[in-house]
Amino acid sequence: MAFDETPALPATDARLDADAPLDVNALIADLRTLVECESPSSDPDALARSVELVARLGSAHLGVEPERLGIHLRWRLGGPTRVLVLAHHDTVWPLGSLETHPFGIHDGVLRGPGSFDMKTGLAMALHVLASLDDRTGVTLLVTGDEEVGSPSSRALIEDEARGADAAFVLEASADGGALKLERKGTSIYRVLIKGRAAHAGLEPEKGVNALVELAHQVLAVAALGDPELGTTVVPTVAAAGTTRNTVPAEAWFAVDVRARTVAEQERVDAAVRALTPVLPGGTFEIEGGINRPPLEPALSADLFARASRIAEASGLPALIGAAVGGASDGNFTAGVGTPTLDGLGAVGGGAHADDEHVLVDRIADRTALLRALIVDLVATR
């Protein structure tokens, strides 16, 4: 497939309006630089290179150095945080992905590993914040571990969000450019089962079969879902045993839980922890627990209404909203009670997949919307 090496937009699209001269071609150039710096969450060296690149780009655009917090960066642009702009620079793509999925644009579709999730959103944030005349109370937080559950950035995100008027999450949009008004909360478990080994042919009765216990517990866990409430409880990965002729002494399985409400998360958590062994002599322990609280609709409703009014007044495309099962760092900002609007980044599709892509002709209006939202909130003091 051929790609345009130097993509250009029509002159009428290159700048958003007279008050916000944001050069979309320059934004795409920065996006290319970000995409071509591969940054898998699992590779410390790659993340170190990526965080240095983001720090350089951000400093050039914003005129100030960030606070360096390991693989995370924070720009507080004046006063206590009132508007938190949240992005991440890590991706799910392993090193070498550029060889099979090179950056490029063809027929108005931009591709490259991490372009949709979420380096376009990161580039948008840098260009928007650089364009603001008044950045009082605006903070940009760029994290480096979102794709693996934000283990080292969660407290940082929650602390920064507390007391803010709004959190804008630059994750990619839902289908059709929809903003993400509701995200399910996630819980992650690993059930470790202990049995007793024995020879499977000579004296199996002397063993305690951890694989059989696993089967009982997998069925019990799977039954905890509630389709009517949108709660899913899914056993996902399992392992047991050592050899074909040995009663398994150990087994384990992983569980993925998604729930729309905190109450459902807590119900499932209590039920998982209340599981008891079925086989005499068997034992097990539970690792993990509630990982991300849900982004409930009440935390996004007012901001979505505000964004919709701004979009209409500015002649931008009408906004639509969606509820999604996937989680983001917006779950954490909502979890501490901060009004949160998610999915403000790229319009496209294929997150984490071979067809990951961004629609170039939507970058301008999404960037304009983000800028107008921040300007509106900063002006409301």
C-alpha positions in Angstrom: 0.0 0.0 0.0 1.3 3.4 -0.9 1.4 6.2 1.6 1.7 10.0 1.3 5.1 10.8 2.8 4.2 14.5 3.4 0.5 14.6 4.1 -1.1 18.0 3.7 -4.6 19.2 4.3 -6.4 21.7 2.1 -5.6 25.2 3.1 -9.2 25.8 4.3 -8.7 23.0 6.9 -5.2 23.7 8.1 -6.3 26.3 10.6 -9.3 26.0 12.9 -10.3 29.7 13.3 -8.9 33.1 13.6 -8.8 32.9 17.4 -7.1 29.5 17.5 -4.5 29.3 14.7 -3.8 25.6 15.3 -1.8 24.1 12.4 -3.1 20.6 11.8 -0.2 19.8 9.5 2.2 20.6 12.3 0.1 18.5 14.6 0.3 15.6 12.3 4.1 16.0 12.0 4.4 15.8 15.8 2.1 12.8 15.7 4.4 11.1 13.3 7.3 11.7 15.6 5.4 10.2 18.5 4.2 7.2 16.6 7.7 6.4 15.3 9.0 6.4 18.8 7.7 3.0 19.8 6.6 2.8 23.5 5.2 -0.5 24.6 4.2 -0.5 28.2 6.3 -3.5 29.0 9.6 -2.2 27.8 11.3 0.2 30.3 14.0 1.3 27.8 11.4 2.1 25.2 9.3 4.0 27.7 12.4 6.0 28.8 13.0 7.1 25.2 9.3 7.9 24.8 9.0 10.0 27.9 12.1 12.0 26.9 10.6 12.7 23.5 7.2 13.8 25.0 9.1 16.0 27.5 11.0 17.7 24.6 7.9 18.2 22.5 5.8 19.4 25.4 8.5 21.8 26.5 8.9 23.2 23.0 5.1 23.8 22.7 4.3 24.9 26.2 7.4 26.9 27.0 8.0 25.2 30.3 9.7 22.0 31.5 7.5 19.3 32.9 7.8 17.7 36.3 9.4 14.3 35.6 7.8 11.6 37.6 9.5 8.4 36.3 7.6 7.4 33.1 5.0 10.1 33.8 5.1 13.9 33.0 3.1 16.7 34.5 2.8 20.3 33.4 0.9 22.5 35.8 0.4 25.7 33.8 -0.7 28.1 36.5 -2.3 27.8 39.9 -4.2 24.8 41.4 -5.6 22.3 39.0 -9.1 23.2 37.8 -9.0 21.5 34.4 -7.1 18.3 34.1 -6.1 17.2 30.6 -5.2 13.5 30.7 -3.2 11.5 28.2 -0.8 8.5 28.0 2.2 7.8 25.8 2.5 4.0 26.2 0.9 1.6 23.8 0.2 -2.1 23.5 2.4 -2.5 20.3 5.7 -4.4 20.8 9.0 -3.1 19.5 9.3 -3.7 15.8 5.7 -3.1 15.0 6.7 -0.1 12.8 8.2 -2.6 10.3 4.8 -4.2 9.6 2.6 -1.2 10.5 4.5 1.9 9.3 3.2 5.4 9.9 1.5 6.7 6.8 -1.6 8.4 5.3 -3.5 7.1 2.4 -6.9 8.4 1.2 -7.4 10.5 4.3 -6.7 7.6 6.7 -3.7 7.8 9.0 -2.2 4.6 10.3 0.6 3.6 12.7 1.0 1.7 16.0 -0.7 3.7 18.8 -1.9 6.4 16.4 -5.6 5.9 17.5 -4.9 4.8 21.1 -3.8 7.4 21.9 -1.0 9.4 20.4 -3.3 11.6 18.3 -5.0 12.7 21.5 -1.6 13.5 23.1 -0.5 15.6 20.1 -3.9 17.4 20.2 -3.4 18.2 23.9 0.1 19.7 23.3 -1.1 21.9 20.4 -4.3 23.0 22.1 -2.6 24.0 25.4 0.2 25.8 23.4 -2.5 28.0 21.7 -4.2 29.2 24.9 -3.8 32.8 26.0 -5.0 31.9 29.5 -3.9 28.6 31.0 -4.6 29.4 34.6 -5.5 26.2 36.4 -4.9 23.9 33.5 -2.7 20.8 34.1 -1.5 18.3 31.5 -0.7 14.9 32.9 0.9 12.3 30.5 1.3 8.8 32.0 3.2 5.8 30.8 1.4 2.8 32.2 -2.2 3.1 31.2 -2.3 0.1 29.0 -1.2 -2.2 31.9 -3.7 -0.8 34.4 -1.9 2.3 35.6 -0.2 0.7 38.6 2.2 3.5 39.2 0.1 6.4 38.0 -3.2 5.7 39.7 -2.5 7.7 42.9 -1.0 10.5 40.8 -4.1 10.7 38.6 -6.5 10.6 41.6 -4.6 13.2 43.6 -4.4 15.6 40.6 -8.1 15.1 39.8 -9.4 15.8 43.4 -10.9 19.2 43.5 -10.7 19.9 39.8 -13.8 21.2 38.0 -13.3 18.8 35.1 -11.1 16.1 33.7 -10.8 15.8 29.9 -9.4 12.4 28.8 -7.8 12.3 25.3 -8.5 8.7 24.7 -9.8 7.9 21.2 -13.5 8.2 20.5 -16.1 5.4 20.4 -17.7 4.4 17.1 -18.6 7.3 14.8 -16.7 9.8 17.0 -18.9 9.4 20.0 -17.7 10.7 23.3 -17.4 8.1 26.1 -20.0 9.0 28.7 -20.0 5.8 30.6 -17.3 3.2 31.2 -17.6 0.0 33.1 -15.4 -0.5 36.1 -12.9 -3.3 36.0 -11.9 -5.9 38.5 -9.1 -8.5 37.9 -8.6 -11.7 39.9 -6.3 -14.7 39.9 -7.6 -17.7 41.8 -4.8 -20.0 43.0 -5.8 -23.5 43.8 -3.8 -26.0 46.0 -4.5 -29.7 45.9 -2.3 -32.8 46.5 -0.3 -34.7 43.9 -0.6 -38.5 43.5 0.0 -41.0 40.7 -2.9 -40.8 38.3 -2.8 -44.5 37.6 -1.7 -46.2 40.8 -3.5 -44.2 43.5 -5.4 -41.2 42.3 -7.7 -41.4 45.3 -4.8 -40.2 47.4 -4.6 -37.0 45.6 -6.7 -33.8 45.6 -7.2 -32.8 42.0 -6.6 -29.1 41.6 -7.8 -29.2 38.0 -11.2 -30.6 39.1 -11.4 -28.0 41.8 -10.6 -25.4 39.2 -13.5 -26.6 37.0 -16.0 -26.2 39.9 -14.7 -22.7 40.7 -14.7 -21.6 37.1 -18.4 -22.4 36.8 -19.1 -20.7 40.1 -17.3 -17.6 39.1 -18.9 -17.4 35.6 -22.3 -17.6 37.2 -21.7 -14.3 39.0 -22.4 -12.2 35.9 -25.7 -10.3 35.6 -26.6 -9.6 31.9 -29.5 -7.4 32.8 -27.2 -5.0 34.8 -24.4 -5.3 32.2 -22.1 -7.1 34.6 -19.7 -9.6 33.0 -17.6 -12.1 34.9 -15.4 -14.0 32.5 -12.7 -16.6 33.3 -10.0 -15.9 30.8 -6.8 -17.8 31.3 -6.1 -21.1 33.2 -3.3 -23.6 33.9 -3.0 -26.8 35.8 -0.8 -29.8 36.4 2.7 -30.9 35.6 2.6 -34.3 33.8 0.0 -36.5 32.1 0.1 -39.2 34.8 0.1 -37.0 37.9 -3.0 -35.7 39.8 -2.5 -31.9 39.6 -1.4 -30.4 42.8 -1.8 -26.8 41.7 -4.0 -24.8 39.3 -4.9 -21.2 38.7 -7.3 -19.2 36.6 -7.7 -15.5 35.8 -11.0 -13.6 35.9 -12.0 -10.3 34.2 -15.0 -8.4 35.7 -16.8 -5.4 34.2 -19.6 -3.6 35.9 -21.5 -0.3 35.4 -21.8 0.6 39.1 -19.7 0.5 42.2 -22.4 -1.6 43.9 -22.1 -4.3 41.3 -18.3 -4.3 41.5 -18.6 -4.7 45.3 -21.2 -7.5 45.0 -19.0 -9.5 42.7 -15.9 -8.8 44.8 -17.6 -10.1 47.9 -18.9 -13.2 46.1 -15.4 -14.1 44.7 -13.9 -13.8 48.1 -16.6 -15.9 49.6 -15.9 -18.9 47.3 -15.1 -22.1 49.2 -13.4 -25.4 48.0 -15.7 -28.2 46.8 -13.2 -31.0 47.1 -12.1 -32.2 50.6 -8.5 -31.2 51.3 -8.5 -28.5 48.6 -7.6 -24.9 49.3 -7.2 -21.7 47.3 -6.5 -18.0 47.6 -7.6 -15.0 45.7 -5.3 -12.4 44.3 -6.3 -9.1 42.8 -9.5 -7.2 43.3 -11.3 -4.0 42.1 -8.9 -2.3 39.7 -10.8 0.7 38.3 -14.1 2.2 39.5 -16.8 2.8 36.8 -17.3 6.1 35.0 -20.9 6.5 35.8 -23.1 8.7 33.5 -23.8 11.2 36.2 -20.2 12.2 36.2 -20.2 13.1 32.5 -23.7 14.4 31.9 -23.1 18.1 32.6 -19.8 18.3 30.7 -21.4 16.5 27.7 -24.3 19.0 27.7 -21.7 21.9 27.9 -19.7 20.4 25.1 -22.8 19.9 23.0 -23.7 23.6 23.4 -20.2 24.7 22.5 -20.1 22.5 19.4 -23.4 23.8 18.2 -22.4 27.4 18.8 -19.1 26.9 17.1 -20.5 25.1 14.0 -18.7 21.9 14.9 -20.2 18.5 14.2 -23.0 17.5 16.6 -21.8 15.4 19.4 -23.0 11.9 20.3 -22.3 9.8 23.4 -21.7 6.2 24.0 -21.4 3.7 26.9 -18.4 1.4 26.5 -17.0 -1.7 28.3 -13.4 -0.7 28.2 -11.7 1.2 31.0 -9.4 4.2 31.0 -7.7 6.6 33.4 -11.0 8.5 33.2 -12.4 5.8 35.5 -10.0 7.0 38.2 -10.9 10.7 37.8 -14.6 9.8 38.0 -13.9 7.6 40.9 -12.8 10.5 43.1 -15.9 12.5 42.1 -14.5 14.7 39.4 -16.7 15.5 36.4 -15.1 13.6 33.5 -15.5 13.7 29.7 -13.7 10.8 27.9 -13.1 9.9 24.3 -12.1 13.5 23.2 -9.2 12.3 21.1 -9.0 10.8 17.6 -11.9 9.6 15.5 -11.2 6.3 13.8 -11.0 2.8 14.9 -9.1 -0.5 15.4 -7.6 0.2 18.8 -5.0 -2.5 19.6 -5.7 -4.2 16.2 -4.0 -4.4 12.8 -6.5 -1.9 11.3 -5.8 0.8 13.9 -6.4 4.1 12.1 -7.3 7.8 12.5 -9.6 9.8 10.2 -7.5 12.8 9.2 -10.4 15.0 8.3 -11.7 14.8 11.9 -8.6 16.0 13.6 -9.4 19.6 13.1 -12.9 19.6 14.6 -11.8 17.4 17.6 -9.0 19.8 18.3 -11.3 22.8 18.0 -13.7 21.2 20.4 -11.1 20.5 23.0 -9.8 24.0 22.8 -13.2 25.6 23.1 -14.1 23.4 26.1 -10.9 24.4 28.0 -11.3 28.1 27.1 -14.9 28.0 28.4 -14.0 26.4 31.7 -10.9 28.6 32.3 -13.1 31.7 31.7 -15.6 30.4 34.3 -14.1 31.4 37.6 
